[in-house]
């Protein structure tokens, strides 16, 4: 059974930091590109960042210079370090896994991030 379990969300003041974690099970982590998406109330889900099995990263403009995605293949875990948070970062953050060959996709259940002004 595939599971992506996010943790680390919460309430933080603007300018603060949070580190999200996503622990994966039931997949071969090392052959999955991992990513973080977010969905704010009333808006579509959007990509935040991705990291390939080899560690190549990609960031959308919303998080460039403030967010850092990383992964520990030995722990089947991907992280999102978020600094200088803004109220507009408030959203549910979802972990995402995509197999590099078969392109099968898995989603986590999401973790709420709320940034107060």
ABEGO torsion letter per residue (X at the ends): XBBBBBBGBEBBBBGBBBBBBBBBBGBBAAABBBBBBBBBBGBBBBBABBBBAAGBBBBBAAABGABBBBBBAAAGBBBBBBBGBBAAABBBBBBBBBBAAAGBBBBBAEBBBBBBX
